[in-house]
Amino acid sequence: MFYNYQPMDYRKHIRYQNKGFTLLEVMLVVFIISLISASVIGYAKIVDYHRSIILINEANEVAQALAQYYSTHGTYPQDLTAFLSDSSYFRVSLKDPYTDAPLSSLLGTRLIINTSNRTVEVKDLSNTSLAVVSFSVYQWNQIQYNIDGKVYGGADYGQ
């Protein structure tokens, strides 16, 4: 009776069951894609934040150099483009971290130097003010930062 026993063909059932993805597989793929996209967006925000910090630090260097120039010559430079290109007042050549262009090319647009008010203002690519650095001959560190709509610092910041 059991001599003619043939095992059941399971391939028909397996072929029928594997026609799609399970809910678990779909959820796993969606989760992995969302993790990757969140990390890319977070990385872009971090890079933009660090570029704005670099630009603020360069505004500080410009303010220091203007105060040093004034203490040496008794007046502020007439040609600001030549002043920004002068290597004797800056430790390194200043460059825009967004476009890698020389900082002197930003004069009047994203780098605003006002010698009558003694301020240096820098703006990001969307023309939003990042920082206004006030300087004088004796005290250059009156800094007010504006990052992501939040204002940091003020008069005598850093003392």
C-alpha positions in Angstrom: 0.0 0.0 0.0 2.8 2.5 0.8 4.9 1.0 -1.9 3.6 3.4 -4.6 3.8 6.5 -2.3 5.0 9.6 -4.2 5.9 12.7 -2.3 3.7 15.7 -2.8 5.0 18.3 -5.3 5.6 21.4 -3.2 6.9 23.5 -6.1 3.4 24.4 -7.2 2.6 25.9 -3.8 5.9 27.7 -3.5 5.4 29.3 -7.0 2.0 30.5 -5.9 3.2 32.0 -2.6 6.2 34.0 -4.1 4.3 36.3 -6.5 4.9 39.5 -4.4 6.6 41.1 -1.5 5.6 40.6 2.0 4.6 43.6 4.1 7.7 43.2 6.2 10.0 43.5 3.1 8.2 46.6 1.9 8.4 48.3 5.3 12.1 47.5 5.5 12.8 49.1 2.1 10.8 52.2 3.0 12.6 52.4 6.3 16.1 52.2 4.7 15.2 54.8 2.1 13.9 57.2 4.7 17.1 56.8 6.8 19.3 57.5 3.8 17.3 60.6 2.8 17.3 61.9 6.4 21.1 61.6 6.6 21.6 63.4 3.3 19.3 66.3 4.4 21.1 66.5 7.8 24.5 66.5 6.1 23.5 69.4 3.9 22.3 71.4 6.9 25.6 70.7 8.7 27.7 71.8 5.7 25.7 75.0 5.3 26.0 75.8 9.0 29.8 75.3 9.0 30.1 77.5 5.9 28.3 80.3 7.7 30.6 79.9 10.7 33.6 80.2 8.4 32.2 83.3 6.8 31.6 84.9 10.3 35.1 84.1 11.3 36.4 85.8 8.2 34.3 88.9 9.0 36.0 88.9 12.4 39.4 88.8 10.7 38.4 91.7 8.4 37.3 93.7 11.5 40.6 93.0 13.2 42.6 94.0 10.2 40.6 97.2 9.8 41.3 98.1 13.4 45.0 97.3 12.9 45.1 99.4 9.7 43.5 102.3 11.5 45.9 102.2 14.4 48.8 102.1 12.0 47.7 104.7 9.4 45.2 106.9 11.4 42.5 106.4 8.7 40.6 103.5 7.1 41.7 102.3 3.7 40.2 104.0 0.6 40.4 101.0 -1.6 38.8 98.1 0.2 39.3 95.6 -2.6 43.1 96.2 -2.5 42.9 96.1 1.3 41.3 92.6 1.3 43.9 91.4 -1.2 46.8 92.7 1.0 48.4 89.7 2.6 50.2 91.7 5.3 47.0 92.1 7.3 45.6 88.6 7.0 47.0 85.3 8.1 45.5 83.4 5.1 43.9 84.5 1.9 40.2 85.0 2.7 37.8 83.1 0.5 34.0 82.7 0.3 33.2 79.2 1.7 30.1 79.0 -0.5 31.7 79.8 -3.9 35.4 79.6 -3.2 35.8 83.1 -4.7 38.1 85.7 -3.1 36.4 87.6 -0.3 37.1 90.9 -2.1 34.7 89.9 -4.9 31.8 89.9 -2.3 32.3 93.6 -1.5 29.0 95.5 -1.6 26.8 92.4 -2.1 27.4 89.8 0.6 30.3 91.6 2.4 29.4 95.1 3.5 32.1 97.2 5.2 30.9 100.4 6.7 33.9 102.4 8.0 31.7 105.3 9.3 29.7 103.0 11.6 32.7 100.7 12.0 30.8 97.5 11.1 31.4 94.5 8.9 28.3 92.6 7.8 28.3 89.2 6.0 25.4 87.5 4.3 24.8 84.0 3.1 23.8 83.0 -0.5 20.1 83.8 0.2 21.2 87.4 1.2 20.3 86.7 4.9 22.5 88.6 7.3 24.8 86.1 9.2 26.7 88.5 11.4 27.4 92.2 12.0 30.9 92.7 13.6 31.5 96.1 15.2 35.1 97.2 15.6 37.1 100.1 16.9 40.8 100.8 17.4 40.8 99.7 21.0 38.0 97.1 21.0 37.1 95.0 17.9 35.1 92.2 19.6 31.6 93.7 19.8 30.0 90.9 17.8 26.4 90.0 17.1 25.7 86.8 15.2 22.5 86.0 13.5 22.3 82.3 12.6 19.1 80.6 11.5 17.1 83.6 12.7 18.6 83.4 16.2 20.6 86.4 17.5 23.7 85.6 19.6 26.0 88.1 21.3 25.7 91.8 21.4 27.7 94.6 22.9 31.1 93.5 24.4 30.5 89.9 23.3 33.4 87.7 24.2 34.8 89.6 27.2 
